[in-house]
Amino acid sequence: MNFDAYARTGVDLVNARLDDLDDLRAVFTDEHGWMRHEVTDRDVAAFRRAQKRLRDVFEFGSSGRDADAVTELNSLLEIYPVQPRISGHDAKDWHMHVTSRGASVSAEFLAGAVWGLSVWLCEYGSSRFGVCADDRCGNVYLDTSSNCCRRFCSERCATRSHVAAHRARKRAAVEAQAPAAVQAPAVAAPVEEKTPATVG
């Protein structure tokens, strides 16, 4: 059973746009091709609910709330129980799936995603669950770096954030060096005193 692949389906789901049925269909890879054809509007609501709760797991993990991440995953494991089965076409292709083919699309997909993320947490800890540090992004990711130092979901976001930070520092330095325009207070012109005219 490829737990890593199942965990990544959870990441894909959290990062997906789920406005309608077409958005949900776009979530399914070729491996889940049959789901693309069988998914219904009813599944969209289930995926949205799970998406929010899985995002919470990443938020908990990235902020050091390990116990909360575990509690949330345990709750999701109860909702989407794992039903392992052997699948494939011949002796060279046998592999494990986590739910039966007869389950609804949401139950099948979400059971795998939740199971994969749960195994990932047990193997690597919830600190490996990340939320992109780029304020304009917000995508989640699984940190596979050697020293758990990843901060962005992609190179694109890392570059964009670093460029923005560099420009901000440059602007601040220029503003600090620019001489402040000191305006001297306006001095009123002296008023000439008129001497009274002599009458002669």
C-alpha positions as CSV (number, residue, x, y, z in Angstrom):
1,M,0.0,0.0,0.0
2,N,1.5,3.3,-1.1
3,F,0.8,5.5,2.0
4,D,2.8,8.4,0.6
5,A,0.6,8.5,-2.5
6,Y,-2.5,8.4,-0.4
7,A,-1.2,11.2,1.8
8,R,-0.6,13.3,-1.3
9,T,-4.2,12.9,-2.4
10,G,-5.0,14.6,0.9
11,V,-2.7,17.5,0.1
12,D,-4.3,17.8,-3.4
13,L,-7.8,17.8,-1.9
14,V,-7.0,20.6,0.6
15,N,-5.4,22.7,-2.2
16,A,-8.2,22.1,-4.7
17,R,-10.9,24.5,-5.7
18,L,-14.3,22.9,-5.0
19,D,-16.9,25.4,-6.3
20,D,-18.8,22.8,-8.3
21,L,-18.8,19.2,-9.7
22,D,-16.3,20.1,-12.5
23,D,-13.8,21.3,-9.9
24,L,-14.2,18.1,-8.0
25,R,-13.7,16.0,-11.1
26,A,-10.4,17.8,-11.7
27,V,-9.1,16.5,-8.4
28,F,-9.1,12.9,-9.6
29,T,-5.9,11.7,-11.2
30,D,-5.8,8.9,-13.8
31,E,-5.4,6.4,-11.0
32,H,-8.9,7.6,-9.8
33,G,-10.3,7.9,-13.3
34,W,-13.4,5.9,-12.5
35,M,-14.3,8.4,-9.7
36,R,-14.4,11.2,-12.3
37,H,-17.3,9.5,-14.0
38,E,-19.2,8.4,-10.9
39,V,-18.9,11.4,-8.6
40,T,-22.2,13.3,-7.9
41,D,-23.2,16.6,-6.5
42,R,-23.8,14.9,-3.2
43,D,-20.1,14.0,-3.1
44,V,-19.1,17.7,-3.6
45,A,-20.6,18.6,-0.2
46,A,-18.8,15.7,1.5
47,F,-15.5,16.7,-0.1
48,R,-15.9,20.3,1.0
49,R,-16.5,19.3,4.6
50,A,-13.5,17.0,4.6
51,Q,-11.4,19.6,2.9
52,K,-12.0,22.1,5.7
53,R,-11.2,19.5,8.4
54,L,-8.0,18.3,6.6
55,R,-6.9,22.0,6.4
56,D,-7.3,22.2,10.1
57,V,-4.9,19.2,10.5
58,F,-2.3,21.0,8.5
59,E,-2.9,24.2,10.5
60,F,-2.5,22.3,13.8
61,G,0.6,20.5,12.6
62,S,2.3,23.7,11.3
63,S,1.6,25.5,14.6
64,G,2.9,22.8,16.8
65,R,-0.5,21.5,18.0
66,D,0.4,17.8,17.5
67,A,-2.3,16.5,19.8
68,D,-5.0,18.5,18.0
69,A,-3.8,17.2,14.7
70,V,-4.1,13.6,16.0
71,T,-7.5,14.1,17.5
72,E,-8.8,15.5,14.2
73,L,-7.4,12.7,12.2
74,N,-8.8,10.1,14.6
75,S,-12.2,11.6,14.2
76,L,-11.9,11.5,10.4
77,L,-10.7,7.9,10.5
78,E,-14.0,7.1,12.3
79,I,-16.0,8.9,9.6
80,Y,-14.1,7.3,6.7
81,P,-13.1,3.8,8.0
82,V,-10.5,1.9,6.1
83,Q,-11.6,-1.3,4.3
84,P,-8.4,-2.8,2.7
85,R,-8.7,-5.0,-0.4
86,I,-6.4,-6.4,-3.0
87,S,-6.8,-4.9,-6.4
88,G,-5.2,-5.4,-9.8
89,H,-5.6,-7.3,-13.1
90,D,-3.0,-10.1,-12.8
91,A,-0.3,-11.5,-10.6
92,K,2.2,-8.8,-11.7
93,D,-0.2,-6.0,-10.8
94,W,-1.7,-6.8,-7.3
95,H,-1.7,-3.9,-4.9
96,M,-3.7,-2.7,-1.9
97,H,-6.6,-0.3,-1.8
98,V,-8.1,1.0,1.4
99,T,-11.8,0.8,0.7
100,S,-14.1,-1.4,-1.4
101,R,-15.0,-0.4,-4.9
102,G,-18.7,-0.5,-3.9
103,A,-18.3,2.5,-1.6
104,S,-19.3,6.1,-2.6
105,V,-16.7,8.1,-4.4
106,S,-16.3,10.4,-1.3
107,A,-16.0,7.5,1.1
108,E,-13.4,5.7,-1.1
109,F,-11.2,8.8,-1.9
110,L,-11.4,10.3,1.6
111,A,-10.7,7.1,3.4
112,G,-7.4,6.8,1.5
113,A,-6.5,10.4,2.0
114,V,-7.2,10.4,5.7
115,W,-5.4,7.0,6.1
116,G,-2.3,8.3,4.2
117,L,-2.1,11.5,6.2
118,S,-2.5,9.5,9.5
119,V,0.4,7.1,8.6
120,W,2.5,10.1,7.5
121,L,1.9,11.7,10.9
122,C,2.9,8.5,12.7
123,E,6.0,8.1,10.6
124,Y,7.3,11.7,10.5
125,G,5.3,13.8,13.0
126,S,2.8,16.6,12.5
127,S,5.5,19.2,12.2
128,R,6.0,17.9,8.6
129,F,2.5,19.2,7.8
130,G,3.1,22.7,6.3
131,V,1.1,25.7,5.3
132,C,2.7,27.9,2.6
133,A,4.4,31.0,4.2
134,D,3.5,33.1,1.2
135,D,0.5,35.2,2.4
136,R,-1.0,35.2,-1.1
137,C,-1.0,31.4,-1.4
138,G,-2.2,29.4,1.6
139,N,-1.6,26.0,0.0
140,V,-0.6,23.0,2.2
141,Y,2.3,20.6,1.7
142,L,4.1,17.7,3.2
143,D,7.6,18.7,4.3
144,T,10.1,16.1,2.9
145,S,13.2,18.3,3.6
146,S,16.1,16.6,5.5
147,N,15.9,19.1,8.4
148,C,12.2,20.0,8.4
149,C,12.9,23.5,7.2
150,R,10.6,23.9,4.3
151,R,8.4,27.0,4.4
152,F,6.7,27.2,1.0
153,C,4.5,24.9,-1.0
154,S,6.5,25.4,-4.2
155,E,9.7,27.1,-5.6
156,R,7.4,29.6,-7.3
157,C,6.0,30.8,-4.0
158,A,9.4,30.8,-2.4
159,T,10.9,32.9,-5.1
160,R,7.9,35.3,-5.2
161,S,8.1,35.8,-1.4
162,H,11.8,36.3,-1.4
163,V,11.6,38.9,-4.2
164,A,8.9,40.7,-2.3
165,A,10.9,40.7,0.9
166,H,14.0,41.9,-0.9
167,R,12.1,44.8,-2.5
168,A,10.6,45.8,0.9
169,R,14.0,45.9,2.5
170,K,15.4,47.9,-0.4
171,R,12.5,50.4,-0.1
172,A,13.0,50.7,3.7
173,A,16.7,51.3,3.2
174,V,16.1,54.1,0.6
175,E,13.5,55.7,2.8
176,A,15.9,55.6,5.8
177,Q,18.7,57.3,3.8
178,A,16.6,59.9,2.1
179,P,17.2,63.3,4.0
180,A,14.0,64.5,5.6
181,A,12.9,67.7,4.1
182,V,13.1,70.1,7.0
183,Q,11.0,73.2,6.5
184,A,12.0,76.3,8.3
185,P,9.1,78.0,10.0
186,A,8.0,81.0,8.0
187,V,9.2,84.3,9.5
188,A,6.8,87.2,9.2
189,A,8.1,90.3,7.5
190,P,8.7,93.2,10.0
191,V,5.9,95.6,10.1
192,E,7.0,99.2,9.4
193,E,5.8,101.6,12.0
194,K,4.4,104.7,10.4
195,T,5.4,108.0,12.0
196,P,2.5,110.4,12.4
197,A,2.6,113.2,9.8
198,T,3.4,116.6,11.1
199,V,1.0,119.3,10.5
200,G,2.6,122.5,9.5
